Amino acid sequence: MVELEQLRKLSARVGADPLLVQAAGGNTSLKDDGIMWIKASGTWLKDAQARDIFVPLDHAAIMSALAQN
C-alpha cells in the first residue's frame, strides 16, 4: 500500500527531529479503504521505517461499537 509507505517515511522523518516531537514522538495515522492504521502505543515514531509500528483497525467496526454505547 503506497499510502502506508508514505506515512511510514513521513513519520520516521518527523520522529527523528527532536524539535518536532516529544518523548516517543506523538501519533500518526491513516485511514484507507475502511482500515485505520494507527501508531501503536509504546513505539517510537522515528522507528516507523525500521519496525512495524502501525496497527490496523477496522473503522466500521469501531464506529458500530461506539454507536451501541
Biopython code that builds the backbone (N, CA, C, O; Angstrom):
import numpy as np
from Bio.PDB.StructureBuilder import StructureBuilder

atoms = [
    (1, "MET", "N", (0.847, -1.176, 0.000)),
    (1, "MET", "CA", (0.000, 0.000, 0.000)),
    (1, "MET", "C", (0.894, 1.241, 0.000)),
    (1, "MET", "O", (1.691, 1.449, 0.914)),
    (2, "VAL", "N", (0.748, 2.040, -1.019)),
    (2, "VAL", "CA", (1.586, 3.226, -1.214)),
    (2, "VAL", "C", (1.372, 4.237, -0.095)),
    (2, "VAL", "O", (2.340, 4.807, 0.409)),
    (3, "GLU", "N", (0.135, 4.467, 0.302)),
    (3, "GLU", "CA", (-0.148, 5.467, 1.324)),
    (3, "GLU", "C", (0.497, 5.111, 2.663)),
    (3, "GLU", "O", (1.009, 5.987, 3.361)),
    (4, "LEU", "N", (0.472, 3.834, 3.019)),
    (4, "LEU", "CA", (1.074, 3.417, 4.284)),
    (4, "LEU", "C", (2.590, 3.603, 4.235)),
    (4, "LEU", "O", (3.190, 4.011, 5.229)),
    (5, "GLU", "N", (3.206, 3.317, 3.111)),
    (5, "GLU", "CA", (4.652, 3.542, 2.984)),
    (5, "GLU", "C", (4.989, 5.027, 3.090)),
    (5, "GLU", "O", (6.000, 5.396, 3.689)),
    (6, "GLN", "N", (4.152, 5.871, 2.515)),
    (6, "GLN", "CA", (4.364, 7.313, 2.631)),
    (6, "GLN", "C", (4.210, 7.760, 4.077)),
    (6, "GLN", "O", (4.967, 8.612, 4.541)),
    (7, "LEU", "N", (3.242, 7.199, 4.796)),
    (7, "LEU", "CA", (3.063, 7.521, 6.214)),
    (7, "LEU", "C", (4.286, 7.082, 7.016)),
    (7, "LEU", "O", (4.751, 7.808, 7.895)),
    (8, "ARG", "N", (4.802, 5.901, 6.714)),
    (8, "ARG", "CA", (5.999, 5.409, 7.407)),
    (8, "ARG", "C", (7.177, 6.363, 7.204)),
    (8, "ARG", "O", (7.878, 6.701, 8.158)),
    (9, "LYS", "N", (7.394, 6.794, 5.958)),
    (9, "LYS", "CA", (8.500, 7.710, 5.657)),
    (9, "LYS", "C", (8.344, 9.034, 6.390)),
    (9, "LYS", "O", (9.282, 9.513, 7.027)),
    (10, "LEU", "N", (7.161, 9.620, 6.300)),
    (10, "LEU", "CA", (6.914, 10.898, 6.953)),
    (10, "LEU", "C", (7.042, 10.772, 8.470)),
    (10, "LEU", "O", (7.648, 11.623, 9.122)),
    (11, "SER", "N", (6.476, 9.722, 9.019)),
    (11, "SER", "CA", (6.531, 9.515, 10.472)),
    (11, "SER", "C", (7.970, 9.375, 10.951)),
    (11, "SER", "O", (8.347, 9.963, 11.965)),
    (12, "ALA", "N", (8.775, 8.603, 10.230)),
    (12, "ALA", "CA", (10.173, 8.411, 10.612)),
    (12, "ALA", "C", (10.939, 9.728, 10.539)),
    (12, "ALA", "O", (11.752, 10.031, 11.413)),
    (13, "ARG", "N", (10.675, 10.505, 9.499)),
    (13, "ARG", "CA", (11.372, 11.786, 9.343)),
    (13, "ARG", "C", (10.995, 12.758, 10.455)),
    (13, "ARG", "O", (11.871, 13.384, 11.050)),
    (14, "VAL", "N", (9.718, 12.891, 10.737)),
    (14, "VAL", "CA", (9.258, 13.793, 11.793)),
    (14, "VAL", "C", (9.739, 13.287, 13.156)),
    (14, "VAL", "O", (10.207, 14.071, 13.982)),
    (15, "GLY", "N", (9.622, 11.982, 13.388)),
    (15, "GLY", "CA", (10.009, 11.405, 14.667)),
    (15, "GLY", "C", (11.495, 11.514, 14.968)),
    (15, "GLY", "O", (11.895, 11.479, 16.131)),
    (16, "ALA", "N", (12.313, 11.646, 13.937)),
    (16, "ALA", "CA", (13.764, 11.754, 14.128)),
    (16, "ALA", "C", (14.207, 13.174, 14.471)),
    (16, "ALA", "O", (15.368, 13.390, 14.820)),
    (17, "ASP", "N", (13.306, 14.136, 14.377)),
    (17, "ASP", "CA", (13.652, 15.532, 14.639)),
    (17, "ASP", "C", (13.184, 15.930, 16.041)),
    (17, "ASP", "O", (11.986, 16.118, 16.252)),
    (18, "PRO", "N", (14.101, 16.060, 16.998)),
    (18, "PRO", "CA", (13.700, 16.376, 18.370)),
    (18, "PRO", "C", (13.055, 17.757, 18.522)),
    (18, "PRO", "O", (12.461, 18.048, 19.561)),
    (19, "LEU", "N", (13.164, 18.591, 17.518)),
    (19, "LEU", "CA", (12.494, 19.890, 17.573)),
    (19, "LEU", "C", (11.010, 19.787, 17.220)),
    (19, "LEU", "O", (10.247, 20.725, 17.454)),
    (20, "LEU", "N", (10.600, 18.643, 16.656)),
    (20, "LEU", "CA", (9.216, 18.470, 16.241)),
    (20, "LEU", "C", (8.417, 17.532, 17.142)),
    (20, "LEU", "O", (7.187, 17.531, 17.093)),
    (21, "VAL", "N", (9.096, 16.738, 17.959)),
    (21, "VAL", "CA", (8.393, 15.727, 18.760)),
    (21, "VAL", "C", (8.840, 15.745, 20.213)),
    (21, "VAL", "O", (9.880, 16.306, 20.557)),
    (22, "GLN", "N", (8.031, 15.122, 21.051)),
    (22, "GLN", "CA", (8.375, 14.913, 22.447)),
    (22, "GLN", "C", (8.276, 13.417, 22.725)),
    (22, "GLN", "O", (7.484, 12.710, 22.102)),
    (23, "ALA", "N", (9.074, 12.955, 23.648)),
    (23, "ALA", "CA", (9.055, 11.543, 24.073)),
    (23, "ALA", "C", (9.101, 10.614, 22.867)),
    (23, "ALA", "O", (10.023, 10.698, 22.056)),
    (24, "ALA", "N", (8.116, 9.729, 22.743)),
    (24, "ALA", "CA", (8.115, 8.752, 21.644)),
    (24, "ALA", "C", (7.697, 9.375, 20.318)),
    (24, "ALA", "O", (7.680, 8.693, 19.293)),
    (25, "GLY", "N", (7.366, 10.644, 20.323)),
    (25, "GLY", "CA", (7.107, 11.322, 19.061)),
    (25, "GLY", "C", (5.665, 11.476, 18.673)),
    (25, "GLY", "O", (5.377, 11.792, 17.518)),
    (26, "GLY", "N", (4.749, 11.268, 19.584)),
    (26, "GLY", "CA", (3.353, 11.504, 19.250)),
    (26, "GLY", "C", (2.738, 10.386, 18.442)),
    (26, "GLY", "O", (3.180, 9.239, 18.508)),
    (27, "ASN", "N", (1.724, 10.722, 17.686)),
    (27, "ASN", "CA", (0.982, 9.726, 16.919)),
    (27, "ASN", "C", (0.766, 10.190, 15.491)),
    (27, "ASN", "O", (0.652, 11.384, 15.213)),
    (28, "THR", "N", (0.713, 9.230, 14.605)),
    (28, "THR", "CA", (0.299, 9.473, 13.232)),
    (28, "THR", "C", (-0.653, 8.358, 12.857)),
    (28, "THR", "O", (-0.599, 7.269, 13.428)),
    (29, "SER", "N", (-1.518, 8.623, 11.907)),
    (29, "SER", "CA", (-2.463, 7.595, 11.476)),
    (29, "SER", "C", (-2.897, 7.863, 10.042)),
    (29, "SER", "O", (-2.673, 8.936, 9.482)),
    (30, "LEU", "N", (-3.524, 6.845, 9.476)),
    (30, "LEU", "CA", (-4.004, 6.903, 8.098)),
    (30, "LEU", "C", (-5.280, 6.083, 8.011)),
    (30, "LEU", "O", (-5.354, 4.983, 8.559)),
    (31, "LYS", "N", (-6.275, 6.608, 7.333)),
    (31, "LYS", "CA", (-7.491, 5.839, 7.069)),
    (31, "LYS", "C", (-7.521, 5.545, 5.578)),
    (31, "LYS", "O", (-7.512, 6.463, 4.758)),
    (32, "ASP", "N", (-7.559, 4.248, 5.225)),
    (32, "ASP", "CA", (-7.537, 3.843, 3.827)),
    (32, "ASP", "C", (-8.438, 2.630, 3.634)),
    (32, "ASP", "O", (-8.225, 1.579, 4.238)),
    (33, "ASP", "N", (-9.434, 2.789, 2.795)),
    (33, "ASP", "CA", (-10.326, 1.687, 2.434)),
    (33, "ASP", "C", (-10.929, 0.998, 3.665)),
    (33, "ASP", "O", (-10.996, -0.229, 3.734)),
    (34, "GLY", "N", (-11.364, 1.810, 4.630)),
    (34, "GLY", "CA", (-12.039, 1.277, 5.810)),
    (34, "GLY", "C", (-11.124, 0.805, 6.924)),
    (34, "GLY", "O", (-11.602, 0.388, 7.979)),
    (35, "ILE", "N", (-9.829, 0.863, 6.711)),
    (35, "ILE", "CA", (-8.873, 0.453, 7.736)),
    (35, "ILE", "C", (-8.139, 1.688, 8.249)),
    (35, "ILE", "O", (-7.657, 2.502, 7.462)),
    (36, "MET", "N", (-8.058, 1.824, 9.567)),
    (36, "MET", "CA", (-7.269, 2.892, 10.174)),
    (36, "MET", "C", (-5.952, 2.290, 10.629)),
    (36, "MET", "O", (-5.934, 1.337, 11.408)),
    (37, "TRP", "N", (-4.850, 2.844, 10.142)),
    (37, "TRP", "CA", (-3.517, 2.431, 10.556)),
    (37, "TRP", "C", (-3.044, 3.455, 11.581)),
    (37, "TRP", "O", (-2.864, 4.627, 11.251)),
    (38, "ILE", "N", (-2.843, 3.017, 12.824)),
    (38, "ILE", "CA", (-2.507, 3.915, 13.923)),
    (38, "ILE", "C", (-1.194, 3.474, 14.554)),
    (38, "ILE", "O", (-0.959, 2.282, 14.753)),
    (39, "LYS", "N", (-0.336, 4.449, 14.869)),
    (39, "LYS", "CA", (0.927, 4.144, 15.539)),
    (39, "LYS", "C", (0.621, 3.491, 16.885)),
    (39, "LYS", "O", (-0.138, 4.030, 17.690)),
    (40, "ALA", "N", (1.206, 2.354, 17.111)),
    (40, "ALA", "CA", (0.972, 1.612, 18.354)),
    (40, "ALA", "C", (1.565, 2.343, 19.554)),
    (40, "ALA", "O", (2.641, 2.933, 19.465)),
    (41, "SER", "N", (0.869, 2.298, 20.647)),
    (41, "SER", "CA", (1.341, 2.887, 21.893)),
    (41, "SER", "C", (2.642, 2.218, 22.312)),
    (41, "SER", "O", (2.808, 1.008, 22.160)),
    (42, "GLY", "N", (3.552, 3.012, 22.835)),
    (42, "GLY", "CA", (4.813, 2.474, 23.313)),
    (42, "GLY", "C", (5.871, 2.291, 22.242)),
    (42, "GLY", "O", (6.966, 1.805, 22.526)),
    (43, "THR", "N", (5.557, 2.676, 21.012)),
    (43, "THR", "CA", (6.540, 2.589, 19.932)),
    (43, "THR", "C", (7.048, 3.989, 19.613)),
    (43, "THR", "O", (6.388, 4.981, 19.924)),
    (44, "TRP", "N", (8.212, 4.065, 18.999)),
    (44, "TRP", "CA", (8.833, 5.340, 18.661)),
    (44, "TRP", "C", (8.508, 5.708, 17.219)),
    (44, "TRP", "O", (8.694, 4.902, 16.308)),
    (45, "LEU", "N", (8.030, 6.910, 17.023)),
    (45, "LEU", "CA", (7.691, 7.404, 15.691)),
    (45, "LEU", "C", (8.893, 7.332, 14.750)),
    (45, "LEU", "O", (8.742, 7.014, 13.570)),
    (46, "LYS", "N", (10.069, 7.623, 15.264)),
    (46, "LYS", "CA", (11.279, 7.609, 14.431)),
    (46, "LYS", "C", (11.591, 6.218, 13.882)),
    (46, "LYS", "O", (12.358, 6.095, 12.927)),
    (47, "ASP", "N", (11.013, 5.172, 14.466)),
    (47, "ASP", "CA", (11.255, 3.791, 14.037)),
    (47, "ASP", "C", (10.258, 3.308, 12.993)),
    (47, "ASP", "O", (10.215, 2.114, 12.696)),
    (48, "ALA", "N", (9.471, 4.192, 12.441)),
    (48, "ALA", "CA", (8.386, 3.803, 11.545)),
    (48, "ALA", "C", (8.838, 3.027, 10.318)),
    (48, "ALA", "O", (8.092, 2.187, 9.817)),
    (49, "GLN", "N", (10.038, 3.288, 9.826)),
    (49, "GLN", "CA", (10.511, 2.532, 8.666)),
    (49, "GLN", "C", (11.307, 1.295, 9.074)),
    (49, "GLN", "O", (11.382, 0.330, 8.314)),
    (50, "ALA", "N", (11.893, 1.315, 10.248)),
    (50, "ALA", "CA", (12.727, 0.200, 10.692)),
    (50, "ALA", "C", (11.921, -0.919, 11.358)),
    (50, "ALA", "O", (12.346, -2.074, 11.363)),
    (51, "ARG", "N", (10.764, -0.576, 11.918)),
    (51, "ARG", "CA", (9.936, -1.547, 12.633)),
    (51, "ARG", "C", (8.490, -1.421, 12.199)),
    (51, "ARG", "O", (8.086, -0.399, 11.645)),
    (52, "ASP", "N", (7.720, -2.450, 12.450)),
    (52, "ASP", "CA", (6.290, -2.451, 12.124)),
    (52, "ASP", "C", (5.538, -1.850, 13.312)),
    (52, "ASP", "O", (5.129, -2.574, 14.220)),
    (53, "ILE", "N", (5.356, -0.515, 13.305)),
    (53, "ILE", "CA", (4.775, 0.169, 14.469)),
    (53, "ILE", "C", (3.302, 0.527, 14.279)),
    (53, "ILE", "O", (2.681, 1.052, 15.204)),
    (54, "PHE", "N", (2.726, 0.258, 13.104)),
    (54, "PHE", "CA", (1.342, 0.644, 12.847)),
    (54, "PHE", "C", (0.396, -0.543, 13.007)),
    (54, "PHE", "O", (0.673, -1.649, 12.544)),
    (55, "VAL", "N", (-0.722, -0.284, 13.671)),
    (55, "VAL", "CA", (-1.726, -1.309, 13.949)),
    (55, "VAL", "C", (-2.951, -1.044, 13.078)),
    (55, "VAL", "O", (-3.447, 0.082, 13.046)),
    (56, "PRO", "N", (-3.455, -2.070, 12.364)),
    (56, "PRO", "CA", (-4.661, -1.881, 11.562)),
    (56, "PRO", "C", (-5.927, -2.064, 12.403)),
    (56, "PRO", "O", (-6.047, -3.029, 13.158)),
    (57, "LEU", "N", (-6.860, -1.136, 12.267)),
    (57, "LEU", "CA", (-8.141, -1.231, 12.964)),
    (57, "LEU", "C", (-9.270, -1.071, 11.958)),
    (57, "LEU", "O", (-9.192, -0.233, 11.060)),
    (58, "ASP", "N", (-10.312, -1.867, 12.107)),
    (58, "ASP", "CA", (-11.474, -1.799, 11.220)),
    (58, "ASP", "C", (-12.338, -0.603, 11.643)),
    (58, "ASP", "O", (-13.003, -0.650, 12.678)),
    (59, "HIS", "N", (-12.325, 0.454, 10.850)),
    (59, "HIS", "CA", (-13.027, 1.686, 11.196)),
    (59, "HIS", "C", (-14.530, 1.465, 11.374)),
    (59, "HIS", "O", (-15.113, 1.984, 12.326)),
    (60, "ALA", "N", (-15.158, 0.719, 10.494)),
    (60, "ALA", "CA", (-16.606, 0.471, 10.583)),
    (60, "ALA", "C", (-16.954, -0.263, 11.879)),
    (60, "ALA", "O", (-17.955, 0.053, 12.521)),
    (61, "ALA", "N", (-16.140, -1.228, 12.261)),
    (61, "ALA", "CA", (-16.400, -1.987, 13.494)),
    (61, "ALA", "C", (-16.279, -1.085, 14.720)),
    (61, "ALA", "O", (-17.063, -1.201, 15.662)),
    (62, "ILE", "N", (-15.305, -0.198, 14.705)),
    (62, "ILE", "CA", (-15.126, 0.744, 15.816)),
    (62, "ILE", "C", (-16.330, 1.677, 15.910)),
    (62, "ILE", "O", (-16.869, 1.886, 16.997)),
    (63, "MET", "N", (-16.752, 2.235, 14.787)),
    (63, "MET", "CA", (-17.887, 3.149, 14.779)),
    (63, "MET", "C", (-19.162, 2.438, 15.228)),
    (63, "MET", "O", (-19.974, 3.018, 15.949)),
    (64, "SER", "N", (-19.340, 1.210, 14.815)),
    (64, "SER", "CA", (-20.514, 0.423, 15.229)),
    (64, "SER", "C", (-20.505, 0.190, 16.748)),
    (64, "SER", "O", (-21.533, 0.335, 17.409)),
    (65, "ALA", "N", (-19.356, -0.164, 17.282)),
    (65, "ALA", "CA", (-19.241, -0.386, 18.726)),
    (65, "ALA", "C", (-19.521, 0.883, 19.505)),
    (65, "ALA", "O", (-20.174, 0.841, 20.547)),
    (66, "LEU", "N", (-19.030, 2.021, 19.007)),
    (66, "LEU", "CA", (-19.285, 3.286, 19.679)),
    (66, "LEU", "C", (-20.756, 3.663, 19.641)),
    (66, "LEU", "O", (-21.273, 4.237, 20.599)),
    (67, "ALA", "N", (-21.429, 3.349, 18.557)),
    (67, "ALA", "CA", (-22.847, 3.683, 18.416)),
    (67, "ALA", "C", (-23.716, 2.868, 19.378)),
    (67, "ALA", "O", (-24.819, 3.292, 19.722)),
    (68, "GLN", "N", (-23.236, 1.723, 19.808)),
    (68, "GLN", "CA", (-24.000, 0.861, 20.712)),
    (68, "GLN", "C", (-23.939, 1.335, 22.156)),
    (68, "GLN", "O", (-24.710, 0.876, 22.998)),
    (69, "ASN", "N", (-23.026, 2.251, 22.441)),
    (69, "ASN", "CA", (-22.886, 2.745, 23.827)),
    (69, "ASN", "C", (-23.674, 3.991, 24.060)),
    (69, "ASN", "O", (-23.663, 4.530, 25.167)),
]
sb = StructureBuilder()
sb.init_structure("model")
sb.init_model(0)
sb.init_chain("A")
sb.init_seg("    ")
for serial, (resi, resn, name, xyz) in enumerate(atoms, 1):
    if name == "N":
        sb.init_residue(resn, " ", resi, " ")
    sb.init_atom(name, np.array(xyz, "f"), 0.0, 1.0, " ", f" {name:<3s}", serial, name[0])
structure = sb.get_structure()
